[in-house]
């Protein structure tokens, strides 16, 4: 799946849809994934900060995979939220968490399960940007200040030097505003691994600003939960893909 992402990036920017198994029933999640695949989303991420059980995770992944051809990648909250039915898993460390559990503890607990299941790993440095929302709270993060691009660059370089495949700046699901474009631009100018940005992206204008600032991949999740007619998602997807033409 990492090869898939890298190959797609050669043709331009990517969009990924995050689906939380706790937020909608399996059939609805499958319908959403199928619709978004038709609109051009490049991959489906499955996960959530709270309330995800093994049953609803497995059912959601299997349901989605039964109706789409693009990859399904796990976005795990902890070592207990791993599904053998996914194509890959983001093996990520929350670099600005105050808890060693989120830095490396959950990853240690998950490692043997991931190997035994044969799930492809995509390593990721994950940094929470203020306000951080629920994921920052649950992750015991010290959110990256929105006016400190220098610190963001240092986190990005640390992720790259650790050998991670991707670097992810996350404002948090439902954030009132996305990661500032100034931070995205500063980080992109310094790192050579792909830059992922998510949280607070609600319209095409904000998506376009982030893409133009240097984001390689945009992730939207809350927009899926709240925009049942998919109009907002189409606007975001069009903004991401417009620069690829």
N, C-alpha and C positions, 0 to 999 in steps of 0.2 A: 504493500500500500504506500510505503514511502516513495518507492519508485514511481508509482502512479501519480502521486502529488507532485513530485519533481518534474515529471514529464508534462503534466498539465500546466505547471508554472512556466514552462518554456513558451507556452502559447499566450500567457497573460495572467491576470489576477484570478484568484479563486474565491468562491463563496461556499461556506459550509453551514448547514442547518443543524442546530442543536435541538434535540427532542428529549424532553424530560419524561421518563416513564410514569412518574407520579402525577403529572399534570393532565394526562388524557388517557382514555382507554386505548387498548391495542389497535382496534379497528380504525379509530380516528387518527392515531399516530401513523398508521400505514397509509391512510388516505392522504394525509399531509405530506408524507415523504414522496409518494407517487406524484402528487401535484407539483411539488418543488423540483423533483427530477425533471419533469416536463418543462419547467421554467428555466432550467439550466444550473441548479445547484450542483456542486461537484462532489459532495460527500455528505453523508448524514452522520452526525455525532449523537450518541445516546448516553445520557447521564444526567445527574442532578445532585444538588448539594445535600438534600435531605429527603427522606421518605421513599427511597428506592429500595425495593426488595428483590431478592433473587428471582422470584416468580414474575413480577411485573417487568423486570429487566429482560429476562429470557423471552417472555412472550412478546415484548415490544420489538426486540431485535429480530426474532424469527418472523414476526408479522411484517416488519418493514422489508426484510430481505426477500420475502415471498413476492413482493410487488415491484421491486426496483432492481437495477443492475449496477448502479454506482455503489461504492464501498460504504459499509457501516462501521464506524470507528467508535470504540468505547471511550467515554470521557468520565473516568471513575472518580467517585468521591472518597473511596477507601478500598482496602483489600478485599472487602466482602462483595463489592459490586463489579464482578467480572462474569461475562457471559461467553461460553465456549462457541456461541453461534456467530459472534462478530468477526469481521475480517481483520481487525487490528485493534490495538489499544494504545492510547496515549499514555506512555509510562513517564509520568511527569512529577516534578518536584516544585512545590510552592516555595519559591526562593525567599520571599519576604514574610514567611510565617515565623511566629515566635516559638512554634512547637516543632520539635524534632520529629514528631509523628508525621507531619505533613511534608517535612523536608526529605525524610528517608525511611521513617518507621513503617508506614503503610506499604511502601515499595518493597521493603525487605520481606514483610509478611506475604505480599502478593507474588513475589518472584517465582517461587517453585510452582505455584498454581498456574501462572502464565506459561511457564516452560512446559509443564505437563500437558496443558491443553493445546499447545502448539500455536498460540496466538502471536501474530507478528507485533513487535513492539516498535513504537515511534517515540523516541525520547524527546522530552519537552521541558524547557525552563518556563515556569508559570509565575507571573508577577501580578499581584493585585494592585490596581490603581484606584485612588480615592474617587468615589466614596466606598467602593468595594462591595457594598450591599451584603446580602446573606452569605455569599461565598467567602467574603472577607471576614465576616463574623465567625462563621463556622471554622474557617481555616486559621483563626487567631493571627491574622495578618497585621503587619504594620503597613497600611496602604501607602503606596508610592504617592508623594504629593503631586498634585496636578501642575505645579509650577517648578518642577525639578527634573528637567530633561537630562541633566548630567548624571544624576543617580540612575535614571532609567537606562542610560547608555552603559553604565557600569554593570548593571544587572544583565543586560543583553550580552555584553562581552564575556561575563562570567559564565553564562549559559553556553556560549559558543566554545569557550576554552575548556569547559567540562566535557565537550564532545557531543552536546545535545543537538538533535536534528532540527528542532524548531524553537522559537522564542515567542511566547504568548503574553501580550499585555491585555489584562482583563479589568474592565471598569465594574463588572458585576451585572447580573441579570436584573433588568428593571432600573438600571442607573439613570438618573435624570439627564445625563449627557455622556457621550462616548469619551474614550481616551483622547486628550487634546492632540490635535494634528501636529503641534510643535514637538511633542514628545515622540510621536511616531516618526517624524522627519529626522530628528536627532539620532534616534536609535538606528534607523535604516541606513543612515550615512556611515555608521561605524561597524555594523555587524555584517557578516556574509552569509549567515543562515537565514532561511525564510522567517519573516515576521508575521505573526498572527495577531489580529486585534478583534476583541469582542466586548459586548456590553454597551447598552445605551444607544445602539444604532437603530434609529426608528424611521429614517426616511432616506431618499436618494441623495439629498444634499449632503448629509453627514457621511454617508457611505462614500460619496465621490471625494469629499475632502480627505478622508483617511486613505483612500487608494492613491490619490495624487500626492499625499505626503509620504507614501512609500510602503504602506501595508501590502503584503503579498496575498494574504488570505483574510477575509472578513467572516466572522461567525455571528449569526443572529439566532436568537432563541425565543425571547419574550415576544418578539413580533409574530412568531408562529402561533403562540398561545393566545394572543389577543386579537390578531387580524384574521378572522375566520374567512373573509372573502379573498385573502391573499393579495389584496391590492398593494398594501404597504410593502410586502415581500417582493412583489414584482418590480416595484420602483427601486428597491435596494439592489436587486439582482441586475436590473438594467444598468444601474450606475456602476456596478462592479465590472460588468462585461463590456460596457461601452468602450472602454479604453483598449479592449482586446481586438477591436475590429480594425 
